[in-house]
Amino acid sequence: GGGTRGCRGGGGGGARASAASSADDQRRALEEGVGKLARRRLREHMLSLMLEPAELDECWRLLRAHASPPASPLDERIDYAGFCRVADAMPARLDRHFFGAE
């Protein structure tokens, strides 16, 4: 009885555990690599959306130039036509994120 129980599959259990551990390590390494790649791509994407100082100044200038008449001295608004003129004057790379309907 008891002696054969310890012999059954004796060496295989350790090999299976080692293979499973190795597979887990590979999966973790792959997940880390994918995570790093995703963070890098997101960072690059966000950097591409940043306005250069001159672009930001131009955007503010255009927004102020095309503002709608204020309802009060503290009210600053822009109508759709003015907004479209500002969007048309800005770099094309900003269209979707700053001037799109998302």
KOLGU-4560 file (N, C-alpha, C; in nm, 3 decimals, padded with zeros to 5 digits):
<recs>
<n_xx: 00.070 n_yy: -00.119 n_zz: 00.000 ca_xx: 00.000 ca_yy: 00.000 ca_zz: 00.000 c_xx: 00.074 c_yy: 00.126 c_zz: 00.000 mol: A seq: 1 type: GLY>
<n_xx: 00.127 n_yy: 00.165 n_zz: 00.119 ca_xx: 00.180 ca_yy: 00.300 ca_zz: 00.134 c_xx: 00.304 c_yy: 00.327 c_zz: 00.055 mol: A seq: 2 type: GLY>
<n_xx: 00.388 n_yy: 00.221 n_zz: 00.033 ca_xx: 00.513 ca_yy: 00.243 ca_zz: -00.038 c_xx: 00.494 c_yy: 00.276 c_zz: -00.184 mol: A seq: 3 type: GLY>
<n_xx: 00.397 n_yy: 00.219 n_zz: -00.250 ca_xx: 00.378 ca_yy: 00.245 ca_zz: -00.392 c_xx: 00.316 c_yy: 00.382 c_zz: -00.418 mol: A seq: 4 type: THR>
<n_xx: 00.243 n_yy: 00.431 n_zz: -00.320 ca_xx: 00.179 ca_yy: 00.561 ca_zz: -00.339 c_xx: 00.283 c_yy: 00.670 c_zz: -00.362 mol: A seq: 5 type: ARG>
<n_xx: 00.392 n_yy: 00.668 n_zz: -00.289 ca_xx: 00.496 ca_yy: 00.769 ca_zz: -00.305 c_xx: 00.570 c_yy: 00.756 c_zz: -00.436 mol: A seq: 6 type: GLY>
<n_xx: 00.572 n_yy: 00.639 n_zz: -00.497 ca_xx: 00.644 ca_yy: 00.617 ca_zz: -00.620 c_xx: 00.563 c_yy: 00.657 c_zz: -00.742 mol: A seq: 7 type: CYS>
<n_xx: 00.435 n_yy: 00.652 n_zz: -00.733 ca_xx: 00.349 ca_yy: 00.682 ca_zz: -00.847 c_xx: 00.367 c_yy: 00.827 c_zz: -00.889 mol: A seq: 8 type: ARG>
<n_xx: 00.414 n_yy: 00.848 n_zz: -01.009 ca_xx: 00.432 ca_yy: 00.982 ca_zz: -01.063 c_xx: 00.530 c_yy: 01.065 c_zz: -00.984 mol: A seq: 9 type: GLY>
<n_xx: 00.621 n_yy: 01.005 n_zz: -00.913 ca_xx: 00.711 ca_yy: 01.077 ca_zz: -00.825 c_xx: 00.791 c_yy: 01.185 c_zz: -00.892 mol: A seq: 10 type: GLY>
<n_xx: 00.863 n_yy: 01.154 n_zz: -01.000 ca_xx: 00.947 ca_yy: 01.254 ca_zz: -01.065 c_xx: 00.867 c_yy: 01.349 c_zz: -01.150 mol: A seq: 11 type: GLY>
<n_xx: 00.751 n_yy: 01.307 n_zz: -01.199 ca_xx: 00.673 ca_yy: 01.391 ca_zz: -01.292 c_xx: 00.613 c_yy: 01.513 c_zz: -01.226 mol: A seq: 12 type: GLY>
<n_xx: 00.576 n_yy: 01.503 n_zz: -01.100 ca_xx: 00.513 ca_yy: 01.616 ca_zz: -01.033 c_xx: 00.605 c_yy: 01.737 c_zz: -01.028 mol: A seq: 13 type: GLY>
<n_xx: 00.731 n_yy: 01.712 n_zz: -00.995 ca_xx: 00.827 ca_yy: 01.822 ca_zz: -00.989 c_xx: 00.851 c_yy: 01.882 c_zz: -01.126 mol: A seq: 14 type: GLY>
<n_xx: 00.857 n_yy: 01.798 n_zz: -01.229 ca_xx: 00.878 ca_yy: 01.848 ca_zz: -01.365 c_xx: 00.759 c_yy: 01.931 c_zz: -01.410 mol: A seq: 15 type: ALA>
<n_xx: 00.638 n_yy: 01.883 n_zz: -01.377 ca_xx: 00.517 ca_yy: 01.959 ca_zz: -01.416 c_xx: 00.512 c_yy: 02.093 c_zz: -01.344 mol: A seq: 16 type: ARG>
<n_xx: 00.547 n_yy: 02.093 n_zz: -01.215 ca_xx: 00.546 ca_yy: 02.218 ca_zz: -01.139 c_xx: 00.649 c_yy: 02.316 c_zz: -01.195 mol: A seq: 17 type: ALA>
<n_xx: 00.763 n_yy: 02.263 n_zz: -01.234 ca_xx: 00.869 ca_yy: 02.347 ca_zz: -01.291 c_xx: 00.825 c_yy: 02.405 c_zz: -01.426 mol: A seq: 18 type: SER>
<n_xx: 00.760 n_yy: 02.322 n_zz: -01.508 ca_xx: 00.712 ca_yy: 02.369 ca_zz: -01.638 c_xx: 00.603 c_yy: 02.474 c_zz: -01.619 mol: A seq: 19 type: ALA>
<n_xx: 00.514 n_yy: 02.452 n_zz: -01.522 ca_xx: 00.408 ca_yy: 02.550 ca_zz: -01.496 c_xx: 00.468 c_yy: 02.680 c_zz: -01.447 mol: A seq: 20 type: ALA>
<n_xx: 00.568 n_yy: 02.671 n_zz: -01.360 ca_xx: 00.633 ca_yy: 02.790 ca_zz: -01.309 c_xx: 00.701 c_yy: 02.866 c_zz: -01.423 mol: A seq: 21 type: SER>
<n_xx: 00.766 n_yy: 02.792 n_zz: -01.511 ca_xx: 00.832 ca_yy: 02.854 ca_zz: -01.626 c_xx: 00.731 c_yy: 02.921 c_zz: -01.717 mol: A seq: 22 type: SER>
<n_xx: 00.616 n_yy: 02.855 n_zz: -01.739 ca_xx: 00.511 ca_yy: 02.913 ca_zz: -01.823 c_xx: 00.456 c_yy: 03.040 c_zz: -01.757 mol: A seq: 23 type: ALA>
<n_xx: 00.439 n_yy: 03.037 n_zz: -01.624 ca_xx: 00.392 ca_yy: 03.156 ca_zz: -01.552 c_xx: 00.492 c_yy: 03.270 c_zz: -01.564 mol: A seq: 24 type: ASP>
<n_xx: 00.619 n_yy: 03.237 n_zz: -01.552 ca_xx: 00.724 ca_yy: 03.339 ca_zz: -01.565 c_xx: 00.723 c_yy: 03.400 c_zz: -01.705 mol: A seq: 25 type: ASP>
<n_xx: 00.706 n_yy: 03.316 n_zz: -01.807 ca_xx: 00.701 ca_yy: 03.366 ca_zz: -01.944 c_xx: 00.578 c_yy: 03.455 c_zz: -01.965 mol: A seq: 26 type: GLN>
<n_xx: 00.465 n_yy: 03.414 n_zz: -01.910 ca_xx: 00.342 ca_yy: 03.492 ca_zz: -01.922 c_xx: 00.358 c_yy: 03.628 c_zz: -01.855 mol: A seq: 27 type: ARG>
<n_xx: 00.417 n_yy: 03.627 n_zz: -01.734 ca_xx: 00.439 ca_yy: 03.754 ca_zz: -01.663 c_xx: 00.534 c_yy: 03.845 c_zz: -01.740 mol: A seq: 28 type: ARG>
<n_xx: 00.640 n_yy: 03.786 n_zz: -01.796 ca_xx: 00.735 ca_yy: 03.865 ca_zz: -01.873 c_xx: 00.667 c_yy: 03.924 c_zz: -01.997 mol: A seq: 29 type: ALA>
<n_xx: 00.583 n_yy: 03.846 n_zz: -02.062 ca_xx: 00.510 ca_yy: 03.894 ca_zz: -02.180 c_xx: 00.413 c_yy: 04.006 c_zz: -02.140 mol: A seq: 30 type: LEU>
<n_xx: 00.342 n_yy: 03.987 n_zz: -02.030 ca_xx: 00.249 ca_yy: 04.091 ca_zz: -01.983 c_xx: 00.324 c_yy: 04.220 c_zz: -01.950 mol: A seq: 31 type: GLU>
<n_xx: 00.439 n_yy: 04.209 n_zz: -01.886 ca_xx: 00.519 ca_yy: 04.327 ca_zz: -01.855 c_xx: 00.564 c_yy: 04.397 c_zz: -01.982 mol: A seq: 32 type: GLU>
<n_xx: 00.609 n_yy: 04.319 n_zz: -02.079 ca_xx: 00.654 ca_yy: 04.377 ca_zz: -02.206 c_xx: 00.540 c_yy: 04.447 c_zz: -02.279 mol: A seq: 33 type: GLY>
<n_xx: 00.424 n_yy: 04.385 n_zz: -02.283 ca_xx: 00.308 ca_yy: 04.446 ca_zz: -02.348 c_xx: 00.267 c_yy: 04.572 c_zz: -02.273 mol: A seq: 34 type: VAL>
<n_xx: 00.270 n_yy: 04.567 n_zz: -02.141 ca_xx: 00.236 ca_yy: 04.684 ca_zz: -02.060 c_xx: 00.330 c_yy: 04.800 c_zz: -02.087 mol: A seq: 35 type: GLY>
<n_xx: 00.460 n_yy: 04.771 n_zz: -02.094 ca_xx: 00.558 ca_yy: 04.876 ca_zz: -02.123 c_xx: 00.535 c_yy: 04.936 c_zz: -02.261 mol: A seq: 36 type: LYS>
<n_xx: 00.509 n_yy: 04.850 n_zz: -02.358 ca_xx: 00.483 ca_yy: 04.897 ca_zz: -02.495 c_xx: 00.358 c_yy: 04.984 c_zz: -02.499 mol: A seq: 37 type: LEU>
<n_xx: 00.253 n_yy: 04.942 n_zz: -02.431 ca_xx: 00.129 ca_yy: 05.019 ca_zz: -02.429 c_xx: 00.150 c_yy: 05.155 c_zz: -02.363 mol: A seq: 38 type: ALA>
<n_xx: 00.224 n_yy: 05.158 n_zz: -02.252 ca_xx: 00.251 ca_yy: 05.286 ca_zz: -02.186 c_xx: 00.335 c_yy: 05.378 c_zz: -02.274 mol: A seq: 39 type: ARG>
<n_xx: 00.432 n_yy: 05.320 n_zz: -02.343 ca_xx: 00.516 ca_yy: 05.401 ca_zz: -02.432 c_xx: 00.433 c_yy: 05.459 c_zz: -02.546 mol: A seq: 40 type: ARG>
<n_xx: 00.347 n_yy: 05.376 n_zz: -02.607 ca_xx: 00.264 ca_yy: 05.425 ca_zz: -02.717 c_xx: 00.167 c_yy: 05.532 c_zz: -02.669 mol: A seq: 41 type: ARG>
<n_xx: 00.111 n_yy: 05.515 n_zz: -02.550 ca_xx: 00.021 ca_yy: 05.617 ca_zz: -02.495 c_xx: 00.096 c_yy: 05.747 c_zz: -02.470 mol: A seq: 42 type: LEU>
<n_xx: 00.215 n_yy: 05.736 n_zz: -02.413 ca_xx: 00.297 ca_yy: 05.855 ca_zz: -02.387 c_xx: 00.330 c_yy: 05.928 c_zz: -02.517 mol: A seq: 43 type: ARG>
<n_xx: 00.369 n_yy: 05.852 n_zz: -02.621 ca_xx: 00.399 ca_yy: 05.912 ca_zz: -02.751 c_xx: 00.276 c_yy: 05.980 c_zz: -02.809 mol: A seq: 44 type: GLU>
<n_xx: 00.160 n_yy: 05.913 n_zz: -02.795 ca_xx: 00.036 ca_yy: 05.971 ca_zz: -02.846 c_xx: 00.002 c_yy: 06.100 c_zz: -02.774 mol: A seq: 45 type: HIS>
<n_xx: 00.013 n_yy: 06.099 n_zz: -02.642 ca_xx: -00.019 ca_yy: 06.219 ca_zz: -02.565 c_xx: 00.078 c_yy: 06.332 c_zz: -02.597 mol: A seq: 46 type: MET>
<n_xx: 00.205 n_yy: 06.300 n_zz: -02.617 ca_xx: 00.303 ca_yy: 06.403 ca_zz: -02.655 c_xx: 00.270 c_yy: 06.463 c_zz: -02.791 mol: A seq: 47 type: LEU>
<n_xx: 00.218 n_yy: 06.380 n_zz: -02.882 ca_xx: 00.184 ca_yy: 06.431 ca_zz: -03.015 c_xx: 00.067 c_yy: 06.529 c_zz: -03.010 mol: A seq: 48 type: SER>
<n_xx: -00.012 n_yy: 06.523 n_zz: -02.904 ca_xx: -00.127 ca_yy: 06.613 ca_zz: -02.890 c_xx: -00.092 c_yy: 06.745 c_zz: -02.821 mol: A seq: 49 type: LEU>
<n_xx: 00.026 n_yy: 06.752 n_zz: -02.764 ca_xx: 00.064 ca_yy: 06.875 ca_zz: -02.694 c_xx: 00.091 c_yy: 06.986 c_zz: -02.796 mol: A seq: 50 type: MET>
<n_xx: 00.040 n_yy: 07.102 n_zz: -02.764 ca_xx: 00.063 ca_yy: 07.217 ca_zz: -02.849 c_xx: 00.201 c_yy: 07.275 c_zz: -02.822 mol: A seq: 51 type: LEU>
<n_xx: 00.266 n_yy: 07.316 n_zz: -02.927 ca_xx: 00.390 ca_yy: 07.391 ca_zz: -02.912 c_xx: 00.352 c_yy: 07.528 c_zz: -02.857 mol: A seq: 52 type: GLU>
<n_xx: 00.442 n_yy: 07.597 n_zz: -02.789 ca_xx: 00.407 ca_yy: 07.729 ca_zz: -02.735 c_xx: 00.349 c_yy: 07.825 c_zz: -02.840 mol: A seq: 53 type: PRO>
<n_xx: 00.406 n_yy: 07.826 n_zz: -02.958 ca_xx: 00.356 ca_yy: 07.915 ca_zz: -03.064 c_xx: 00.216 c_yy: 07.873 c_zz: -03.108 mol: A seq: 54 type: ALA>
<n_xx: 00.189 n_yy: 07.741 n_zz: -03.112 ca_xx: 00.057 ca_yy: 07.693 ca_zz: -03.148 c_xx: -00.046 c_yy: 07.733 c_zz: -03.043 mol: A seq: 55 type: GLU>
<n_xx: -00.009 n_yy: 07.722 n_zz: -02.918 ca_xx: -00.099 ca_yy: 07.759 ca_zz: -02.809 c_xx: -00.131 c_yy: 07.908 c_zz: -02.815 mol: A seq: 56 type: LEU>
<n_xx: -00.028 n_yy: 07.990 n_zz: -02.834 ca_xx: -00.050 ca_yy: 08.135 ca_zz: -02.846 c_xx: -00.142 c_yy: 08.167 c_zz: -02.963 mol: A seq: 57 type: ASP>
<n_xx: -00.119 n_yy: 08.101 n_zz: -03.075 ca_xx: -00.203 ca_yy: 08.123 ca_zz: -03.193 c_xx: -00.346 c_yy: 08.079 c_zz: -03.168 mol: A seq: 58 type: GLU>
<n_xx: -00.365 n_yy: 07.968 n_zz: -03.101 ca_xx: -00.498 ca_yy: 07.919 ca_zz: -03.070 c_xx: -00.572 c_yy: 08.020 c_zz: -02.982 mol: A seq: 59 type: CYS>
<n_xx: -00.507 n_yy: 08.070 n_zz: -02.877 ca_xx: -00.570 ca_yy: 08.171 ca_zz: -02.790 c_xx: -00.602 c_yy: 08.297 c_zz: -02.868 mol: A seq: 60 type: TRP>
<n_xx: -00.510 n_yy: 08.341 n_zz: -02.953 ca_xx: -00.533 ca_yy: 08.462 ca_zz: -03.033 c_xx: -00.656 c_yy: 08.444 c_zz: -03.121 mol: A seq: 61 type: ARG>
<n_xx: -00.665 n_yy: 08.328 n_zz: -03.188 ca_xx: -00.778 ca_yy: 08.301 ca_zz: -03.277 c_xx: -00.909 c_yy: 08.288 c_zz: -03.199 mol: A seq: 62 type: LEU>
<n_xx: -00.905 n_yy: 08.222 n_zz: -03.084 ca_xx: -01.026 ca_yy: 08.209 ca_zz: -03.004 c_xx: -01.078 c_yy: 08.346 c_zz: -02.962 mol: A seq: 63 type: LEU>
<n_xx: -00.987 n_yy: 08.434 n_zz: -02.920 ca_xx: -01.029 ca_yy: 08.568 ca_zz: -02.879 c_xx: -01.079 c_yy: 08.650 c_zz: -02.999 mol: A seq: 64 type: ARG>
<n_xx: -01.012 n_yy: 08.632 n_zz: -03.112 ca_xx: -01.051 ca_yy: 08.709 ca_zz: -03.232 c_xx: -01.189 c_yy: 08.668 c_zz: -03.282 mol: A seq: 65 type: ALA>
<n_xx: -01.229 n_yy: 08.544 n_zz: -03.260 ca_xx: -01.357 ca_yy: 08.495 ca_zz: -03.313 c_xx: -01.462 c_yy: 08.475 c_zz: -03.204 mol: A seq: 66 type: HIS>
<n_xx: -01.439 n_yy: 08.534 n_zz: -03.089 ca_xx: -01.535 ca_yy: 08.521 ca_zz: -02.980 c_xx: -01.667 c_yy: 08.589 c_zz: -03.016 mol: A seq: 67 type: ALA>
<n_xx: -01.776 n_yy: 08.535 n_zz: -02.966 ca_xx: -01.908 ca_yy: 08.593 ca_zz: -02.986 c_xx: -01.920 c_yy: 08.717 c_zz: -02.897 mol: A seq: 68 type: SER>
<n_xx: -02.009 n_yy: 08.807 n_zz: -02.934 ca_xx: -02.029 ca_yy: 08.924 ca_zz: -02.846 c_xx: -02.070 c_yy: 08.877 c_zz: -02.706 mol: A seq: 69 type: PRO>
<n_xx: -02.010 n_yy: 08.933 n_zz: -02.603 ca_xx: -02.041 ca_yy: 08.887 ca_zz: -02.467 c_xx: -02.178 c_yy: 08.933 c_zz: -02.420 mol: A seq: 70 type: PRO>
<n_xx: -02.240 n_yy: 08.848 n_zz: -02.341 ca_xx: -02.366 ca_yy: 08.883 ca_zz: -02.276 c_xx: -02.338 c_yy: 08.973 c_zz: -02.157 mol: A seq: 71 type: ALA>
<n_xx: -02.219 n_yy: 08.962 n_zz: -02.103 ca_xx: -02.175 ca_yy: 09.048 ca_zz: -01.992 c_xx: -02.024 c_yy: 09.065 c_zz: -02.004 mol: A seq: 72 type: SER>
<n_xx: -01.966 n_yy: 09.163 n_zz: -01.934 ca_xx: -01.821 ca_yy: 09.184 ca_zz: -01.944 c_xx: -01.737 c_yy: 09.062 c_zz: -01.903 mol: A seq: 73 type: PRO>
<n_xx: -01.792 n_yy: 08.976 n_zz: -01.818 ca_xx: -01.718 ca_yy: 08.858 ca_zz: -01.773 c_xx: -01.744 c_yy: 08.734 c_zz: -01.859 mol: A seq: 74 type: LEU>
<n_xx: -01.831 n_yy: 08.746 n_zz: -01.956 ca_xx: -01.873 ca_yy: 08.633 ca_zz: -02.038 c_xx: -01.786 c_yy: 08.622 c_zz: -02.163 mol: A seq: 75 type: ASP>
<n_xx: -01.722 n_yy: 08.508 n_zz: -02.180 ca_xx: -01.642 ca_yy: 08.482 ca_zz: -02.300 c_xx: -01.695 c_yy: 08.357 c_zz: -02.366 mol: A seq: 76 type: GLU>
<n_xx: -01.749 n_yy: 08.372 n_zz: -02.487 ca_xx: -01.805 ca_yy: 08.260 ca_zz: -02.561 c_xx: -01.762 c_yy: 08.267 c_zz: -02.705 mol: A seq: 77 type: ARG>
<n_xx: -01.783 n_yy: 08.156 n_zz: -02.775 ca_xx: -01.756 ca_yy: 08.152 ca_zz: -02.918 c_xx: -01.870 c_yy: 08.074 c_zz: -02.983 mol: A seq: 78 type: ILE>
<n_xx: -01.917 n_yy: 08.124 n_zz: -03.098 ca_xx: -02.022 ca_yy: 08.050 ca_zz: -03.167 c_xx: -01.958 c_yy: 07.944 c_zz: -03.258 mol: A seq: 79 type: ASP>
<n_xx: -02.042 n_yy: 07.862 n_zz: -03.317 ca_xx: -01.992 ca_yy: 07.750 ca_zz: -03.397 c_xx: -01.911 c_yy: 07.797 c_zz: -03.517 mol: A seq: 80 type: TYR>
<n_xx: -01.957 n_yy: 07.902 n_zz: -03.584 ca_xx: -01.884 ca_yy: 07.953 ca_zz: -03.701 c_xx: -01.744 c_yy: 08.001 c_zz: -03.662 mol: A seq: 81 type: ALA>
<n_xx: -01.735 n_yy: 08.071 n_zz: -03.549 ca_xx: -01.604 ca_yy: 08.116 ca_zz: -03.502 c_xx: -01.516 c_yy: 07.999 c_zz: -03.463 mol: A seq: 82 type: GLY>
<n_xx: -01.576 n_yy: 07.901 n_zz: -03.397 ca_xx: -01.502 ca_yy: 07.781 ca_zz: -03.358 c_xx: -01.446 c_yy: 07.710 c_zz: -03.482 mol: A seq: 83 type: PHE>
<n_xx: -01.527 n_yy: 07.702 n_zz: -03.588 ca_xx: -01.482 ca_yy: 07.638 ca_zz: -03.712 c_xx: -01.368 c_yy: 07.715 c_zz: -03.776 mol: A seq: 84 type: CYS>
<n_xx: -01.372 n_yy: 07.849 n_zz: -03.770 ca_xx: -01.262 ca_yy: 07.930 ca_zz: -03.825 c_xx: -01.133 c_yy: 07.904 c_zz: -03.747 mol: A seq: 85 type: ARG>
<n_xx: -01.144 n_yy: 07.893 n_zz: -03.616 ca_xx: -01.026 ca_yy: 07.862 ca_zz: -03.534 c_xx: -00.973 c_yy: 07.724 c_zz: -03.571 mol: A seq: 86 type: VAL>
<n_xx: -01.061 n_yy: 07.625 n_zz: -03.580 ca_xx: -01.019 ca_yy: 07.487 ca_zz: -03.613 c_xx: -00.951 c_yy: 07.482 c_zz: -03.749 mol: A seq: 87 type: ALA>
<n_xx: -01.002 n_yy: 07.556 n_zz: -03.847 ca_xx: -00.943 ca_yy: 07.556 ca_zz: -03.981 c_xx: -00.803 c_yy: 07.617 c_zz: -03.982 mol: A seq: 88 type: ASP>
<n_xx: -00.778 n_yy: 07.709 n_zz: -03.891 ca_xx: -00.648 ca_yy: 07.777 ca_zz: -03.887 c_xx: -00.541 c_yy: 07.700 c_zz: -03.810 mol: A seq: 89 type: ALA>
<n_xx: -00.583 n_yy: 07.602 n_zz: -03.730 ca_xx: -00.487 ca_yy: 07.527 ca_zz: -03.648 c_xx: -00.429 c_yy: 07.410 c_zz: -03.728 mol: A seq: 90 type: MET>
<n_xx: -00.314 n_yy: 07.355 n_zz: -03.684 ca_xx: -00.252 ca_yy: 07.241 ca_zz: -03.754 c_xx: -00.348 c_yy: 07.122 c_zz: -03.764 mol: A seq: 91 type: PRO>
<n_xx: -00.342 n_yy: 07.052 n_zz: -03.876 ca_xx: -00.432 ca_yy: 06.940 ca_zz: -03.902 c_xx: -00.422 c_yy: 06.830 c_zz: -03.796 mol: A seq: 92 type: ALA>
<n_xx: -00.306 n_yy: 06.810 n_zz: -03.736 ca_xx: -00.289 ca_yy: 06.703 ca_zz: -03.637 c_xx: -00.375 c_yy: 06.725 c_zz: -03.513 mol: A seq: 93 type: ARG>
<n_xx: -00.425 n_yy: 06.847 n_zz: -03.495 ca_xx: -00.506 ca_yy: 06.877 ca_zz: -03.378 c_xx: -00.655 c_yy: 06.863 c_zz: -03.404 mol: A seq: 94 type: LEU>
<n_xx: -00.694 n_yy: 06.846 n_zz: -03.530 ca_xx: -00.835 ca_yy: 06.843 ca_zz: -03.567 c_xx: -00.917 c_yy: 06.749 c_zz: -03.481 mol: A seq: 95 type: ASP>
<n_xx: -00.885 n_yy: 06.625 n_zz: -03.480 ca_xx: -00.967 ca_yy: 06.522 ca_zz: -03.418 c_xx: -00.977 c_yy: 06.539 c_zz: -03.266 mol: A seq: 96 type: ARG>
<n_xx: -00.867 n_yy: 06.576 n_zz: -03.201 ca_xx: -00.866 ca_yy: 06.576 ca_zz: -03.055 c_xx: -00.908 c_yy: 06.709 c_zz: -02.994 mol: A seq: 97 type: HIS>
<n_xx: -00.878 n_yy: 06.820 n_zz: -03.061 ca_xx: -00.913 ca_yy: 06.948 ca_zz: -03.005 c_xx: -01.039 c_yy: 07.007 c_zz: -03.067 mol: A seq: 98 type: PHE>
<n_xx: -01.064 n_yy: 06.974 n_zz: -03.193 ca_xx: -01.172 ca_yy: 07.040 ca_zz: -03.264 c_xx: -01.272 c_yy: 06.941 c_zz: -03.322 mol: A seq: 99 type: PHE>
<n_xx: -01.263 n_yy: 06.813 n_zz: -03.285 ca_xx: -01.357 ca_yy: 06.713 ca_zz: -03.333 c_xx: -01.478 c_yy: 06.704 c_zz: -03.242 mol: A seq: 100 type: GLY>
<n_xx: -01.574 n_yy: 06.626 n_zz: -03.286 ca_xx: -01.699 ca_yy: 06.612 ca_zz: -03.212 c_xx: -01.696 c_yy: 06.490 c_zz: -03.121 mol: A seq: 101 type: ALA>
<n_xx: -01.583 n_yy: 06.451 n_zz: -03.073 ca_xx: -01.574 ca_yy: 06.333 ca_zz: -02.986 c_xx: -01.620 c_yy: 06.363 c_zz: -02.845 mol: A seq: 102 type: GLU>
</recs>
